[in-house]
Amino acid sequence: MPAHPHLGYCNPVIPELADPGVYYDPHSKKYYAFGTNGCGKNIQAAYSDDFCSWTKWDQEVLPGPFPPWTGTEGFFWAPEVISAPEGRPGHLMYVSTQDLGSGKQSIGVAYTQGGPLGPYKFISHGPLVSRGETGGCIDPQPFVDHDGQRWLVYKNDYDRMYTKGPQIWLQKLSSDGLGFSGDRVPLQAPHAGYQGDLLEAPYLTHHPESGTYCLFFSSGTFTTDGYATSYSISRNGLQGPYEPSGKPLLYTDHHRGIRGPGGACVVQGVEGHWFIVFHSLEREDGPRATCVQRITWAQDGTPVLSGRPNEGHRLRLGAEDEDDEASGLKAKAGPEPSYTAKGGGGGGGGGGAGGDKVKSGLQKVFNKFK
């Protein structure tokens, strides 16, 4: 497609907002991004008219007071907002929050009768899903299928947070969105060495032209260069099986200023273009900022980047690869890193960060939050 006459984006588009989830509100005709606790807020938010320029929201989206089962500061992660079902006014927020009964992360549902920016209040007497007997649950995504049925996609650890054995699950939501009406279905487990036995941040999309479903997810440790974003595709309906890609879609690229790209969502933005919205580290163990990159879809439903994302260089909408080459970044970047299959030695995902680095990072993060 030709370059857009006036729209373009320069990453990061939102400073210090991690695990971005984007919602389009047809009433205000604005895009809203919600992110993990930070900058003194339980939930961070930003809004945009054109998907390219964003403004941080300066008020608290999830202010409390909180019900007795949750409310630990620093444990409100990866929120996703959706319109309330059944013709009910307002919006629901699905968010990772600590279940005080188990001491592990769970998924709660908050509600606002107003617009997407809330404020939201938890509306249940306990978590929607906890799995505290295993490892807790994080990173919910409410997914609306083409028939209007709502599902929840989420990640579950088998033993405790930040250890081996995670699994991504799919479960049908009840009509009010506050419970489940079916058993959970496994969608994805780690399958490659560069993932370091850790998957999280699932995000499911449907490609109507090919009839495929594409599941995006992050792997590795979010505080390190080894963090990356991959995908799997199902050509056999919503419940799969899902066939994983052979390498990440997004990975650390020091020449372009991208580090540990993950926590992604994939949504339609301005003028019907699709974007992958993700966070990138300022430095290892540093703050994470939100970035965007336009994507397209191959005829078989495979996602294709419009060019390699970068930080600090403006990309015109529709001419991303051309602008990447003109900036000289493409020539400096060199070849893509290589990746190994699971059990093949923990190969060089994220610019050479292998399995040992990921596992040491896991321990570091676990020590921080245990």
C-alpha positions as CSV (number, residue, x, y, z in Angstrom):
1,M,0.0,0.0,0.0
2,P,1.2,3.6,-0.5
3,A,2.4,5.7,2.4
4,H,-0.4,7.5,4.2
5,P,-0.4,11.2,3.4
6,H,-0.1,12.3,7.1
7,L,-0.2,9.4,9.6
8,G,2.9,7.9,11.0
9,Y,4.2,6.6,14.4
10,C,7.4,6.9,16.4
11,N,8.0,4.3,19.1
12,P,7.5,4.2,21.9
13,V,4.1,5.7,21.5
14,I,3.3,5.5,25.3
15,P,6.0,5.8,27.9
16,E,6.2,3.4,30.8
17,L,3.0,1.4,30.0
18,A,3.6,-2.4,30.1
19,D,1.4,-5.3,28.9
20,P,-0.8,-3.1,26.8
21,G,-4.4,-4.1,26.0
22,V,-6.2,-2.0,23.5
23,Y,-10.0,-1.4,23.2
24,Y,-11.9,0.7,20.6
25,D,-14.9,2.5,21.9
26,P,-17.5,3.1,19.1
27,H,-19.2,5.8,21.1
28,S,-16.2,8.1,21.7
29,K,-14.5,6.9,18.5
30,K,-11.3,6.6,20.5
31,Y,-8.8,3.9,21.2
32,Y,-7.9,3.1,24.8
33,A,-4.8,1.3,26.0
34,F,-4.6,-0.2,29.5
35,G,-1.5,-1.5,31.2
36,T,0.0,-3.1,34.3
37,N,0.4,-1.1,37.5
38,G,3.1,1.6,37.4
39,C,3.7,5.3,37.7
40,G,1.8,5.3,41.0
41,K,-1.4,3.8,39.6
42,N,-2.9,0.4,40.0
43,I,-3.9,0.4,36.3
44,Q,-2.4,2.7,33.7
45,A,-4.3,4.0,30.7
46,A,-3.9,6.1,27.6
47,Y,-6.1,7.1,24.7
48,S,-5.8,8.0,21.0
49,D,-7.9,9.3,18.1
50,D,-5.6,7.9,15.3
51,F,-3.7,5.0,16.9
52,C,-0.4,6.8,16.2
53,S,-0.4,9.6,18.8
54,W,-1.4,8.7,22.4
55,T,-2.1,10.7,25.6
56,K,-1.6,9.3,29.1
57,W,-4.7,9.3,31.3
58,D,-3.8,11.1,34.6
59,Q,-6.4,9.5,36.8
60,E,-6.7,6.1,38.5
61,V,-8.7,3.5,36.5
62,L,-9.0,1.0,39.3
63,P,-8.9,3.1,42.5
64,G,-10.2,0.8,45.3
65,P,-11.2,0.3,48.0
66,F,-10.8,-3.4,47.2
67,P,-12.8,-6.4,48.4
68,P,-11.3,-8.6,51.2
69,W,-10.0,-11.3,48.7
70,T,-7.6,-9.0,46.8
71,G,-5.9,-5.6,46.7
72,T,-2.1,-6.2,47.1
73,E,-0.3,-3.1,45.7
74,G,2.0,-3.9,42.7
75,F,0.0,-7.0,41.7
76,F,-2.5,-5.6,39.2
77,W,-1.3,-6.9,35.8
78,A,-2.2,-7.1,32.2
79,P,-5.8,-5.6,32.1
80,E,-8.1,-6.1,29.2
81,V,-11.3,-4.1,28.7
82,I,-14.5,-5.1,26.8
83,S,-18.0,-3.8,26.6
84,A,-20.4,-5.3,29.1
85,P,-22.5,-8.1,27.6
86,E,-26.3,-8.7,27.4
87,G,-27.1,-5.0,26.6
88,R,-25.8,-3.9,30.0
89,P,-24.3,-0.4,30.0
90,G,-20.6,0.1,30.7
91,H,-17.5,-2.1,30.5
92,L,-15.9,-5.1,32.1
93,M,-12.2,-5.3,33.0
94,Y,-10.5,-8.6,33.3
95,V,-7.2,-8.2,35.2
96,S,-4.5,-10.3,37.0
97,T,-4.7,-9.7,40.7
98,Q,-3.4,-11.4,43.8
99,D,-5.8,-13.9,45.5
100,L,-5.0,-13.3,49.2
101,G,-6.4,-16.7,50.0
102,S,-3.7,-18.5,48.1
103,G,-1.0,-15.8,47.9
104,K,-0.9,-16.4,44.1
105,Q,-2.1,-14.4,41.1
106,S,-5.7,-14.9,40.0
107,I,-8.1,-13.3,37.5
108,G,-10.7,-10.9,38.7
109,V,-13.5,-9.0,36.9
110,A,-14.1,-5.3,37.6
111,Y,-17.0,-3.2,36.2
112,T,-17.8,0.4,35.4
113,Q,-21.2,1.7,34.4
114,G,-19.5,4.6,32.5
115,G,-16.9,4.9,29.7
116,P,-13.8,2.8,29.1
117,L,-11.7,4.8,31.5
118,G,-13.9,3.9,34.5
119,P,-13.4,4.0,37.4
120,Y,-13.8,0.3,37.8
121,K,-14.8,-1.7,40.9
122,F,-14.4,-5.5,41.4
123,I,-17.9,-7.0,41.3
124,S,-17.4,-10.5,42.6
125,H,-16.8,-12.0,46.0
126,G,-13.8,-13.8,44.8
127,P,-11.6,-14.4,41.7
128,L,-13.2,-15.6,38.5
129,V,-10.4,-18.1,38.2
130,S,-7.5,-18.7,40.6
131,R,-6.0,-22.2,40.3
132,G,-4.1,-21.4,43.5
133,E,-3.7,-25.2,44.1
134,T,-1.4,-25.1,41.1
135,G,0.5,-21.9,40.2
136,G,-2.1,-19.2,39.9
137,C,-3.4,-17.6,36.7
138,I,-2.5,-14.4,34.9
139,D,-2.9,-12.5,31.6
140,P,-6.6,-12.8,30.8
141,Q,-8.0,-11.9,27.3
142,P,-11.8,-11.8,26.7
143,F,-12.1,-13.0,23.1
144,V,-15.3,-12.6,21.1
145,D,-15.7,-15.2,18.4
146,H,-17.3,-14.5,15.0
147,D,-20.6,-15.9,16.3
148,G,-20.7,-13.5,19.2
149,Q,-19.7,-16.1,21.9
150,R,-17.3,-14.8,24.5
151,W,-14.4,-16.8,25.7
152,L,-11.5,-16.2,28.2
153,V,-7.9,-16.9,27.2
154,Y,-5.5,-17.0,30.1
155,K,-2.2,-18.5,31.3
156,N,-1.8,-21.0,34.2
157,D,1.3,-22.1,36.0
158,Y,1.3,-25.7,37.2
159,D,3.2,-25.4,40.4
160,R,4.0,-21.8,41.4
161,M,4.6,-18.5,39.7
162,Y,7.6,-18.2,37.4
163,T,8.6,-21.8,37.3
164,K,8.3,-24.6,34.7
165,G,5.1,-25.9,33.3
166,P,2.9,-23.0,32.1
167,Q,-0.1,-23.6,29.9
168,I,-2.4,-21.3,27.9
169,W,-6.1,-22.1,28.3
170,L,-9.4,-21.3,26.6
171,Q,-12.7,-21.3,28.5
172,K,-16.2,-20.3,27.5
173,L,-17.6,-17.4,29.5
174,S,-21.2,-17.3,30.8
175,S,-23.6,-14.9,29.2
176,D,-22.9,-12.2,31.9
177,G,-19.1,-12.5,31.6
178,L,-18.8,-13.2,35.3
179,G,-18.4,-17.0,35.2
180,F,-17.7,-20.0,33.0
181,S,-20.1,-22.2,31.1
182,G,-17.8,-24.9,29.9
183,D,-14.5,-26.8,30.7
184,R,-11.2,-25.2,29.9
185,V,-9.3,-26.3,26.8
186,P,-5.5,-26.4,26.5
187,L,-4.2,-24.3,23.6
188,Q,-0.4,-24.0,24.0
189,A,2.6,-25.1,26.0
190,P,6.3,-24.2,25.5
191,H,7.7,-25.8,22.4
192,A,11.1,-24.2,21.6
193,G,14.3,-23.8,23.4
194,Y,14.4,-20.0,23.3
195,Q,11.2,-19.9,25.3
196,G,12.9,-21.0,28.5
197,D,9.9,-23.1,29.7
198,L,7.8,-20.0,30.1
199,L,4.8,-18.8,28.1
200,E,2.5,-15.9,29.0
201,A,0.5,-12.9,27.6
202,P,-1.8,-14.9,25.3
203,Y,-3.8,-13.0,22.7
204,L,-6.2,-14.7,20.3
205,T,-7.5,-13.3,17.0
206,H,-9.6,-14.7,14.1
207,H,-8.8,-14.1,10.5
208,P,-12.2,-14.4,8.7
209,E,-10.8,-14.5,5.2
210,S,-8.9,-17.7,5.8
211,G,-11.0,-19.0,8.7
212,T,-7.9,-19.4,10.8
213,Y,-7.3,-18.5,14.5
214,C,-4.0,-17.0,15.5
215,L,-2.7,-17.2,19.1
216,F,0.0,-14.7,20.0
217,F,2.0,-15.2,23.2
218,S,5.2,-14.1,24.9
219,S,8.0,-16.3,26.2
220,G,11.1,-16.0,28.4
221,T,11.4,-13.5,31.2
222,F,9.9,-10.0,30.8
223,T,12.9,-8.3,32.5
224,T,15.5,-9.6,29.9
225,D,16.4,-9.4,26.3
226,G,15.3,-13.0,25.9
227,Y,11.7,-12.0,26.1
228,A,10.0,-12.5,22.7
229,T,6.6,-12.7,21.0
230,S,5.6,-15.7,18.9
231,Y,2.4,-17.1,17.5
232,S,0.5,-20.4,16.7
233,I,-2.2,-20.9,14.1
234,S,-5.2,-23.2,14.1
235,R,-6.8,-24.1,10.8
236,N,-9.2,-26.5,12.5
237,G,-11.4,-24.1,14.5
238,L,-11.2,-22.2,17.7
239,Q,-10.1,-25.1,19.9
240,G,-7.2,-26.1,17.6
241,P,-4.9,-27.8,17.5
242,Y,-2.5,-24.8,17.1
243,E,0.6,-25.2,15.1
244,P,3.5,-23.0,16.4
245,S,5.7,-20.8,14.3
246,G,9.3,-21.8,13.9
247,K,10.7,-18.5,15.3
248,P,9.4,-15.4,17.1
249,L,7.6,-12.6,15.4
250,L,9.1,-10.0,17.7
251,Y,12.5,-10.3,19.3
252,T,15.3,-8.1,20.7
253,D,16.9,-5.9,18.1
254,H,19.5,-3.6,19.7
255,H,20.2,-1.7,16.4
256,R,16.6,-0.6,16.3
257,G,16.3,0.0,20.1
258,I,13.8,-2.9,20.7
259,R,14.5,-5.0,23.8
260,G,12.4,-7.9,25.2
261,P,9.3,-7.2,23.1
262,G,6.2,-8.8,24.6
263,G,2.9,-8.5,26.4
264,A,1.3,-8.0,23.0
265,C,-2.2,-7.5,21.7
266,V,-3.3,-7.5,18.0
267,V,-6.1,-5.2,17.1
268,Q,-7.6,-3.3,14.2
269,G,-6.7,0.4,14.4
270,V,-7.0,3.5,12.3
271,E,-8.7,3.0,8.8
272,G,-9.0,-0.7,9.4
273,H,-5.3,-1.4,9.5
274,W,-4.1,-4.2,11.9
275,F,-1.4,-3.4,14.5
276,I,0.5,-5.4,17.0
277,V,0.8,-3.4,20.2
278,F,3.6,-4.5,22.6
279,H,6.0,-3.2,25.2
280,S,9.7,-2.9,24.9
281,L,12.3,-2.6,27.7
282,E,14.3,0.7,28.1
283,R,17.1,-1.6,29.4
284,E,17.3,-5.0,31.1
285,D,15.3,-4.8,34.4
286,G,14.2,-1.3,33.4
287,P,10.8,0.3,32.6
288,R,8.7,-0.9,29.7
289,A,7.1,1.4,27.1
290,T,4.3,0.7,24.6
291,C,5.2,0.4,20.9
292,V,3.1,-0.3,17.8
293,Q,3.8,-1.9,14.4
294,R,1.4,-2.4,11.5
295,I,0.9,-5.9,10.4
296,T,-0.8,-7.6,7.5
297,W,-2.1,-11.1,7.0
298,A,-1.1,-13.6,4.3
299,Q,-3.8,-15.5,2.5
300,D,-3.4,-18.5,4.9
301,G,-3.8,-16.3,8.0
302,T,-0.1,-15.9,8.8
303,P,0.7,-12.5,10.4
304,V,3.3,-10.5,8.5
305,L,5.1,-7.4,10.0
306,S,5.0,-4.3,7.8
307,G,8.7,-3.9,8.7
308,R,10.9,-4.3,11.7
309,P,9.8,-2.1,14.6
310,N,12.3,0.5,16.0
311,E,12.4,3.1,18.6
312,G,13.1,6.8,17.8
313,H,12.6,6.8,14.0
314,R,9.2,7.8,12.6
315,L,7.6,5.3,10.3
316,R,4.9,6.4,7.9
317,L,1.8,4.3,7.9
318,G,2.0,2.1,4.8
319,A,5.7,2.7,4.2
320,E,7.3,1.2,7.3
321,D,9.8,-1.1,5.5
322,E,10.8,1.7,3.1
323,D,11.4,4.1,6.0
324,D,13.3,1.5,7.9
325,E,15.7,1.0,4.9
326,A,16.0,4.8,4.4
327,S,17.0,5.3,8.1
328,G,20.0,2.9,7.6
329,L,18.7,0.6,10.4
330,K,18.1,-2.3,8.1
331,A,21.7,-2.4,6.9
332,K,23.1,-2.1,10.4
333,A,20.9,-4.8,11.9
334,G,22.4,-7.8,10.1
335,P,20.9,-11.2,9.9
336,E,18.1,-12.4,12.1
337,P,19.1,-14.6,15.2
338,S,18.8,-18.3,14.9
339,Y,16.5,-20.4,17.0
340,T,16.4,-24.0,18.2
341,A,13.7,-26.5,18.8
342,K,12.8,-27.3,22.4
343,G,15.5,-29.4,24.1
344,G,18.1,-28.3,21.5
345,G,20.3,-26.2,23.8
346,G,18.2,-23.1,24.5
347,G,19.2,-21.2,21.3
348,G,19.7,-17.5,20.7
349,G,16.3,-15.9,21.0
350,G,16.4,-12.2,21.8
351,G,19.9,-11.4,20.4
352,G,21.7,-14.3,21.9
353,A,19.9,-14.7,25.2
354,G,19.7,-18.5,25.7
355,G,18.0,-20.9,28.0
356,D,20.4,-20.4,31.0
357,K,19.8,-16.6,30.9
358,V,16.1,-17.1,30.8
359,K,16.1,-19.5,33.8
360,S,18.3,-17.2,35.8
361,G,15.9,-14.4,35.0
362,L,13.0,-16.5,36.2
363,Q,14.6,-16.9,39.6
364,K,15.3,-13.2,39.8
365,V,11.7,-12.3,39.1
366,F,10.4,-15.0,41.4
367,N,12.6,-13.6,44.2
368,K,11.2,-10.2,43.6
369,F,7.6,-11.1,43.9
370,K,7.5,-14.2,46.2
